[in-house]
Amino acid sequence: MPYLTESAAIYSIITKFTSYKVLWLDTEVANWDTPTPRLSLIQALADPTDFTGDSAYILDVLDKPELVNYFVNQIMVNPNIEKVFHNASFDVQYLGGKERVKNVTCTYQMVKKLAKKSRRNPLQVSNKKLKTLAVELCHFSNVDEGQQTSNWGRRPLSARQLQYAKMDTVYLAHVHHHLLALSNGYKPVPDESALGLTTVNQDTSFSVTKVRVAFECPRLFYLAHRFGGKTMFLPADRFTKIGTPFHKLANEFINIAKREAEFRSLFEPPAEQLNVEAIASEMQQLFYNQTFFPYLQTAIQEDSSQAVALYQTWHGLTKLIRHWTELLVKNRRYCNAEAVIHSTLIAQELKLEHTFTLPDGSQQRLGGKLDSLVFDYEQRRLCVVEFKTYDPVDPSAQLAQVALYSYLLWEMKKVPVDSAVYCVLPEFKEYHYSWEQLENTVHQLTPYKMQQMRQWLTWEPPHPNPPPPTTQPYLCQICPQQEKCQSFFDGEKEWGVGSRESGKKLSSTLLMESKMWKVRNLLIKMRKILLTRKIKGQLLMMQMQSPNSW
């Protein structure tokens, strides 16, 4: 239970709170029943499985309005963070006011709704106080109610006051979980939460992306599953903000190619007379004029800084169109011009789902959305395709991801499905895997991997045997949650065995590598700035030219 009194530490932890999706919050107010109340404490919990309060933070903000304002601006008005209170109207009046705050959940209001006599099975509780709910719904014992009216303006605070303050957030998180379960129509089992036993909900669905992350780094998977956040290992020299427009425009290309007769007419000559390069160029020109150029104009008018990303996006799209043209020309030998596009570029953004039986007999639902599905007439085989706008640092994890899509589709179609990863930048690369290659490897390993993932999620600090670190240490240098990972799993030095001297050497090495990496990143950023300026200067001239000049 960190009890923070120094302003610097409080500013730092508030900034850290912005990375969480849900916070369970409470306040303690001095002189609350007088005309001059003073906000004394802000308590926050981000770990809903905590039953001792060890993960709770107590921020001492008595007579520190600048800290309260920072909390309000960073947390309370942030619509991306759900703030859970009990009797929120009381707390909110000291934390920005109801007109400013966003995304607030009140467990008191949840209880009122669930306890309505008009409900088929109304909630039966003695009263709606948080401590009562903690005892009657979640089976907590030794709940202290005596400190609520204690002197919160006195310093130093007593140990009993601090214990009371931290446990309020614990009770709140477990009561909230219980009420959510009742609201969703099933009866929770509160005993495990109150006793601190961590389980993985049988109804929890893993995404294909989470399985990929688990292959890359178990700890990043753990952090992302529990707290959210980014999960892509991206080289520092990779241009950002490309993935979303690329996927959107790639899907639009398929739609317009199926819809517009101009695209179909390119395949009307006899198959042996079709020229891949000429058709690819024509399709690029058509798509540029009809879709990409209007998209480019609108995007740059809204934000000129998108120029570099869209330049890279078009570069990748031309390579993708060239690759698809090659497949279309090959398939044209087996079908007519009217059918070739529809029967080759079958689907995009197709949602898939399947429930696996794991080796221990439990069930695990797995779902995902593949980027594209194509058909190869020569091989008589469907192929799921995953687009990557960068060259993956770990191709094996990408293989696992796309192989799972093929397995999910096989469950739907009951036909063999190949897998492919299209890395469109910096140069087009295709990683292709046949169904036969995957059937006896990735497909058979998947149930065991998901069982392992479930086991990792049962771990709680400070218990031993946390999720293992990645087997590829170089990924740590480009990890999107490197700082959080290092701080969250920092206790491992207390759980593991090693000499103090070896620890010092390792720390020194890591520090030196970190400094070198920061210098490298700075140089890369400088190169990006120079390239951005150069491209912006040339972009207006490029817009009215043929897309082939890009």
ZAMARGU-4260 file (C-alpha; in steps of 0.2 Angstrom, whole numbers, plus 5000, padded with zeros to 4 digits):
<rodrens>
0) 5000/5000/5000 | 5010/5015/4994 | 5005/5030/5005 | 5011/5045/4995 | 5014/5062/5003
5) 5027/5070/4991 | 5021/5080/4977 | 5033/5073/4964 | 5028/5055/4968 | 5010/5060/4967
10) 5012/5068/4950 | 5021/5053/4944 | 5008/5040/4950 | 4994/5050/4943 | 5003/5050/4926
15) 5004/5031/4928 | 4986/5030/4931 | 4982/5036/4914 | 4987/5020/4906 | 4973/5010/4915
20) 4956/5007/4908 | 4947/5006/4925 | 4951/5014/4942 | 4942/5010/4958 | 4942/5027/4968
25) 4937/5034/4984 | 4940/5050/4994 | 4942/5055/5012 | 4936/5073/5017 | 4941/5083/5032
30) 4927/5094/5040 | 4915/5087/5027 | 4900/5092/5038 | 4906/5110/5039 | 4905/5125/5027
35) 4923/5123/5023 | 4927/5104/5019 | 4945/5100/5014 | 4949/5085/5002 | 4961/5075/5012
40) 4965/5058/5003 | 4962/5051/4985 | 4963/5032/4986 | 4965/5022/4969 | 4966/5004/4965
45) 4969/4997/4947 | 4970/4979/4952 | 4952/4971/4955 | 4959/4955/4961 | 4968/4963/4976
50) 4960/4958/4992 | 4973/4965/5005 | 4975/4983/4998 | 4993/4980/4994 | 4991/4987/4977
55) 4980/5002/4982 | 4988/5020/4982 | 4984/5033/4995 | 4987/5051/4989 | 4989/5064/5002
60) 4982/5079/4994 | 4977/5089/5010 | 4978/5108/5005 | 4987/5104/4989 | 4974/5110/4976
65) 4987/5109/4962 | 4988/5090/4964 | 4969/5089/4964 | 4968/5099/4948 | 4981/5088/4940
70) 4971/5072/4945 | 4955/5080/4938 | 4963/5085/4922 | 4972/5068/4919 | 4959/5056/4926
75) 4942/5063/4930 | 4939/5071/4913 | 4947/5057/4903 | 4933/5048/4894 | 4945/5033/4891
80) 4946/5028/4909 | 4931/5021/4919 | 4931/5028/4936 | 4921/5018/4949 | 4915/5025/4965
85) 4902/5021/4978 | 4890/5035/4980 | 4899/5045/4966 | 4890/5061/4968 | 4899/5064/4985
90) 4916/5061/4978 | 4914/5069/4962 | 4910/5086/4970 | 4928/5087/4976 | 4935/5080/4960
95) 4930/5092/4946 | 4911/5092/4948 | 4898/5082/4938 | 4898/5094/4924 | 4916/5090/4919
100) 4919/5072/4924 | 4917/5058/4911 | 4914/5039/4911 | 4910/5038/4930 | 4901/5022/4937
105) 4892/5022/4954 | 4890/5006/4963 | 4877/5014/4974 | 4866/5017/4959 | 4869/5000/4953
110) 4863/4993/4969 | 4848/5004/4969 | 4843/4997/4952 | 4846/4979/4956 | 4836/4981/4972
115) 4821/4987/4964 | 4806/4977/4969 | 4799/4977/4952 | 4814/4966/4947 | 4810/4947/4945
120) 4824/4943/4958 | 4828/4959/4967 | 4844/4960/4976 | 4842/4957/4995 | 4854/4967/5006
125) 4852/4976/5023 | 4857/4993/5017 | 4867/5000/5002 | 4882/5005/5012 | 4899/4999/5004
130) 4904/4990/5020 | 4888/4981/5021 | 4889/4976/5003 | 4907/4970/5005 | 4901/4958/5020
135) 4885/4952/5013 | 4889/4950/4994 | 4908/4947/4995 | 4910/4939/5012 | 4923/4950/5018
140) 4926/4949/5037 | 4933/4961/5050 | 4927/4976/5041 | 4931/4992/5050 | 4917/5005/5049
145) 4923/5016/5064 | 4936/5027/5055 | 4923/5035/5043 | 4920/5050/5054 | 4938/5051/5061
150) 4948/5067/5059 | 4955/5066/5041 | 4963/5084/5043 | 4975/5078/5056 | 4993/5074/5052
155) 5001/5061/5054 | 4986/5049/5050 | 4985/5034/5061 | 4989/5016/5054 | 4971/5012/5057
160) 4965/5027/5046 | 4977/5021/5032 | 4971/5003/5033 | 4953/5009/5032 | 4957/5021/5017
165) 4966/5007/5007 | 4953/4994/5010 | 4938/5005/5004 | 4945/5003/4986 | 4947/4984/4989
170) 4929/4982/4994 | 4923/4994/4980 | 4932/4983/4967 | 4925/4967/4973 | 4907/4974/4976
175) 4908/4981/4958 | 4913/4964/4951 | 4899/4956/4960 | 4886/4969/4954 | 4892/4968/4936
180) 4889/4949/4937 | 4872/4951/4944 | 4868/4964/4930 | 4874/4952/4917 | 4862/4939/4923
185) 4873/4926/4932 | 4877/4923/4950 | 4895/4926/4955 | 4905/4916/4967 | 4912/4930/4979
190) 4921/4918/4991 | 4937/4917/4979 | 4939/4935/4978 | 4937/4938/4996 | 4950/4925/5000
195) 4961/4931/4986 | 4960/4916/4975 | 4963/4922/4957 | 4954/4912/4943 | 4952/4915/4924
200) 4934/4917/4919 | 4928/4902/4908 | 4919/4915/4898 | 4934/4926/4894 | 4938/4926/4876
205) 4955/4926/4869 | 4959/4935/4853 | 4970/4929/4840 | 4981/4944/4843 | 4983/4940/4861
210) 4989/4923/4856 | 5002/4931/4845 | 5008/4942/4859 | 5009/4927/4871 | 5021/4919/4859
215) 5031/4935/4858 | 5032/4939/4876 | 5022/4931/4890 | 5024/4946/4901 | 5017/4959/4888
220) 5002/4947/4886 | 4999/4947/4904 | 5000/4966/4906 | 4990/4969/4891 | 4976/4957/4896
225) 4975/4965/4913 | 4978/4983/4910 | 4977/4986/4892 | 4989/4996/4882 | 4999/4993/4866
230) 5006/4976/4861 | 5016/4979/4845 | 5034/4977/4844 | 5039/4990/4831 | 5056/4995/4826
235) 5060/5014/4830 | 5063/5018/4812 | 5046/5012/4806 | 5034/5026/4801 | 5018/5026/4813
240) 5000/5029/4809 | 5001/5019/4793 | 4992/5003/4798 | 4974/5010/4800 | 4973/5019/4783
245) 4982/5005/4774 | 4969/4992/4780 | 4955/5004/4776 | 4961/5007/4758 | 4966/4989/4755
250) 4948/4984/4759 | 4941/4998/4748 | 4952/4992/4734 | 4943/4975/4735 | 4926/4983/4736
255) 4929/4995/4721 | 4937/4981/4710 | 4922/4970/4713 | 4910/4984/4710 | 4917/4994/4695
260) 4916/4987/4677 | 4933/4996/4672 | 4942/4983/4683 | 4934/4968/4676 | 4937/4974/4658
265) 4955/4973/4661 | 4954/4954/4661 | 4943/4952/4646 | 4957/4947/4634 | 4962/4929/4633
270) 4972/4923/4648 | 4988/4920/4638 | 4988/4938/4632 | 4986/4946/4649 | 5001/4956/4655
275) 5004/4957/4674 | 5013/4974/4674 | 5002/4982/4662 | 4986/4977/4672 | 4994/4981/4689
280) 4998/4999/4682 | 4980/5001/4676 | 4972/4996/4692 | 4984/5007/4702 | 4979/5022/4691
285) 4960/5018/4693 | 4961/5016/4711 | 4972/5031/4713 | 4960/5042/4703 | 4943/5035/4711
290) 4948/5032/4729 | 4966/5037/4735 | 4967/5054/4728 | 4951/5060/4736 | 4956/5052/4752
295) 4973/5060/4751 | 4966/5078/4748 | 4953/5076/4762 | 4966/5069/4775 | 4979/5083/4771
300) 4967/5097/4772 | 4962/5090/4790 | 4980/5087/4795 | 4995/5091/4784 | 5006/5080/4795
305) 4998/5064/4788 | 5007/5067/4772 | 5022/5056/4776 | 5011/5042/4782 | 5000/5042/4767
310) 5015/5043/4755 | 5021/5027/4764 | 5003/5020/4763 | 5002/5022/4744 | 5019/5014/4742
315) 5013/4999/4751 | 4996/4998/4742 | 5005/4998/4725 | 5015/4983/4730 | 4999/4974/4736
320) 4989/4978/4720 | 5004/4971/4710 | 5004/4955/4720 | 4985/4953/4719 | 4986/4956/4700
325) 4998/4942/4698 | 4986/4930/4707 | 4971/4937/4697 | 4980/4934/4680 | 4985/4916/4686
330) 4967/4913/4691 | 4960/4920/4674 | 4965/4904/4666 | 4952/4894/4676 | 4937/4906/4675
335) 4930/4921/4665 | 4933/4939/4666 | 4917/4942/4675 | 4920/4930/4689 | 4939/4931/4692
340) 4939/4946/4704 | 4925/4940/4714 | 4931/4922/4715 | 4949/4927/4719 | 4947/4941/4732
345) 4934/4933/4742 | 4932/4942/4758 | 4940/4955/4769 | 4939/4958/4788 | 4930/4942/4791
350) 4925/4938/4809 | 4929/4921/4815 | 4926/4912/4832 | 4928/4894/4839 | 4928/4886/4856
355) 4943/4875/4860 | 4943/4861/4872 | 4960/4863/4881 | 4971/4848/4888 | 4964/4850/4905
360) 4946/4848/4899 | 4941/4867/4901 | 4934/4877/4887 | 4942/4892/4879 | 4934/4904/4866
365) 4945/4911/4853 | 4940/4924/4841 | 4948/4936/4828 | 4945/4946/4812 | 4956/4941/4797
370) 4962/4955/4785 | 4958/4946/4769 | 4953/4929/4761 | 4959/4924/4744 | 4957/4909/4733
375) 4971/4901/4722 | 4963/4891/4707 | 4979/4882/4703 | 4981/4875/4720 | 4963/4874/4723
380) 4965/4881/4740 | 4959/4895/4751 | 4972/4906/4759 | 4969/4918/4774 | 4980/4934/4773
385) 4987/4945/4786 | 4993/4963/4781 | 5009/4970/4789 | 5015/4987/4786 | 5032/4983/4793
390) 5044/4969/4793 | 5040/4959/4809 | 5054/4957/4821 | 5047/4940/4826 | 5040/4931/4810
395) 5036/4915/4820 | 5023/4925/4831 | 5015/4931/4815 | 5015/4913/4808 | 5006/4908/4824
400) 4993/4922/4822 | 4989/4919/4804 | 4989/4900/4807 | 4975/4902/4820 | 4965/4911/4807
405) 4966/4897/4795 | 4961/4885/4809 | 4946/4895/4814 | 4941/4896/4795 | 4943/4877/4794
410) 4931/4875/4808 | 4919/4885/4798 | 4922/4878/4781 | 4929/4860/4785 | 4941/4863/4770
415) 4960/4865/4771 | 4966/4883/4772 | 4983/4890/4769 | 4990/4905/4777 | 5000/4920/4772
420) 5008/4936/4779 | 5010/4950/4767 | 5023/4962/4773 | 5021/4977/4761 | 5034/4989/4768
425) 5048/4993/4766 | 5049/4980/4752 | 5035/4967/4748 | 5038/4950/4756 | 5026/4936/4757
430) 5027/4922/4770 | 5016/4908/4764 | 5012/4892/4774 | 5002/4877/4768 | 4988/4869/4778
435) 4999/4853/4779 | 5014/4863/4786 | 5003/4870/4800 | 4991/4856/4804 | 5004/4846/4814
440) 5013/4860/4822 | 5004/4876/4826 | 4987/4869/4826 | 4991/4855/4838 | 5001/4867/4849
445) 4987/4880/4851 | 4976/4872/4864 | 4992/4869/4875 | 4997/4887/4872 | 4980/4894/4878
450) 4980/4883/4893 | 4997/4890/4897 | 4990/4908/4894 | 4976/4905/4907 | 4989/4899/4920
455) 4999/4914/4918 | 4984/4925/4921 | 4981/4917/4938 | 4998/4924/4944 | 4998/4938/4957
460) 5013/4947/4964 | 5022/4944/4975 | 5019/4926/4973 | 5033/4916/4964 | 5033/4910/4946
465) 5027/4925/4937 | 5024/4924/4918 | 5042/4921/4910 | 5051/4935/4901 | 5052/4934/4882
470) 5065/4922/4875 | 5070/4935/4863 | 5078/4949/4874 | 5080/4961/4859 | 5061/4963/4859
475) 5063/4972/4876 | 5072/4987/4868 | 5056/4990/4857 | 5043/4984/4869 | 5028/4997/4870
480) 5026/4994/4888 | 5045/4992/4893 | 5044/5004/4908 | 5028/4996/4915 | 5035/4979/4913
485) 5051/4983/4922 | 5042/4991/4937 | 5028/4978/4938 | 5039/4963/4938 | 5053/4972/4947
490) 5049/4961/4963 | 5057/4946/4953 | 5074/4950/4960 | 5066/4945/4977 | 5059/4929/4971
495) 5073/4923/4961 | 5091/4918/4965 | 5107/4927/4960 | 5122/4936/4967 | 5123/4954/4971
500) 5138/4956/4960 | 5130/4948/4945 | 5115/4959/4947 | 5126/4975/4947 | 5134/4969/4931
505) 5118/4966/4923 | 5111/4982/4928 | 5126/4991/4922 | 5125/4982/4905 | 5106/4986/4903
510) 5109/5004/4907 | 5123/5006/4894 | 5112/4997/4881 | 5097/5009/4886 | 5108/5024/4883
515) 5114/5018/4866 | 5096/5014/4861 | 5091/5031/4866 | 5105/5039/4855 | 5100/5028/4841
520) 5081/5033/4843 | 5086/5051/4843 | 5096/5050/4827 | 5081/5040/4819 | 5069/5054/4824
525) 5080/5067/4817 | 5080/5058/4800 | 5061/5056/4801 | 5060/5075/4803 | 5071/5079/4788
530) 5062/5066/4778 | 5045/5074/4783 | 5050/5091/4778 | 5057/5085/4761 | 5041/5075/4757
535) 5029/5089/4762 | 5039/5100/4750 | 5036/5088/4736 | 5019/5082/4740 | 5009/5096/4732
540) 5018/5093/4716 | 5015/5074/4717 | 4996/5075/4720 | 4992/5080/4702 | 5004/5068/4694
545) 5002/5050/4690 | 5002/5038/4705 | 5017/5029/4697 | 5028/5044/4700 | 5026/5041/4719
</rodrens>
